């Protein structure tokens, strides 16, 4: 057994790390737009009734209406 310089936690070429086998998170971007106050209140009430955030609700709507086309 010989000693070597370097960090003991540094991976060797043949070893896999957790980041090698897990999915990388997707990059997110912020979307802002203007909405009539009445429409915003209706959207917020719908989100509350669905027990979801506005972000979750809009993301699901985009997935259903735009992505799957």
C-alpha positions in Angstrom: 0.0 0.0 0.0 1.5 3.3 -1.0 0.6 6.8 -0.1 -0.4 9.4 -2.7 -0.9 13.1 -2.6 -4.3 14.5 -3.2 -7.7 14.5 -1.6 -9.0 11.0 -0.6 -12.5 11.9 -1.6 -11.4 12.7 -5.2 -12.9 10.0 -7.5 -10.8 7.6 -9.5 -11.5 7.2 -13.2 -13.2 3.9 -12.7 -15.5 5.0 -9.9 -18.9 6.5 -10.5 -20.3 9.3 -8.4 -23.9 10.0 -7.6 -24.0 12.9 -10.2 -23.0 10.4 -12.9 -26.2 8.4 -12.5 -28.8 10.9 -11.5 -30.8 13.2 -13.7 -29.6 16.8 -13.9 -32.2 19.4 -13.0 -33.5 21.3 -15.9 -32.8 25.0 -16.1 -35.8 27.2 -15.2 -36.6 30.6 -16.6 -38.9 33.3 -15.1 -42.0 34.3 -17.1 -43.7 37.6 -16.3 -46.8 39.0 -18.0 -49.6 41.4 -17.3 -53.0 40.2 -16.4 -56.3 41.9 -15.8 -57.0 42.1 -12.1 -60.3 40.3 -12.4 -58.7 37.4 -14.3 -55.9 37.3 -11.7 -58.4 36.9 -8.9 -60.2 34.1 -10.8 -56.9 32.4 -11.4 -55.8 32.7 -7.8 -59.2 31.3 -6.6 -58.9 28.4 -9.0 -55.4 27.7 -7.7 -56.7 27.8 -4.1 -59.6 25.5 -4.9 -57.2 23.1 -6.6 -54.8 23.3 -3.6 -52.0 24.2 -5.9 -49.8 27.3 -6.5 -50.4 29.5 -9.5 -47.1 28.3 -10.8 -48.1 24.7 -10.5 -51.5 25.4 -12.1 -50.0 27.3 -15.1 -47.3 24.8 -15.6 -49.8 22.0 -15.8 -52.0 24.0 -18.2 -49.0 24.7 -20.5 -48.1 21.0 -20.4 -51.7 20.0 -21.4 -52.3 22.7 -24.0 -48.9 23.5 -25.6 -46.4 20.8 -25.0 -48.6 17.8 -26.1 -49.6 19.4 -29.4 
